[in-house]
Amino acid sequence: MQVVLIDKFIVPEESKAKFIAEVHKSAAFLRTLPGFVEGFVYEKTGGESRNNVVTTAVWKDEEAFMNAKRSAAEGFKKIGFNPQEIMKTLKVEIERAIYRRTPY
């Protein structure tokens, strides 16, 4: 069963372009990890919600997800990506959840 990491963000409008660029930087690294299936960045264009950016990362299975989780901190450090610092600097709030994905 696939594992999906879904992050919902509240990004101030003035930080959005820089934040999206940083998200793509991290995604470029994540795509190189074994078991990565797909990922997307969603920008809200309408509707009621405080969240205006959502990202997803799909992993082949629980093992691939756990391995990626262990590799992420070191890999992010190598590429100069510090999620906590970026979110603090850009005043971004996050809500994170992990889901299992199966077809309808």
Summary of the structure (lengths in Angstrom):
residues: 104
radius of gyration: 13.9
end to end distance: 12.9
largest distance: 39.8
contacts: 277
relative contact order: 0.31
helix: 41%
strand: 32%
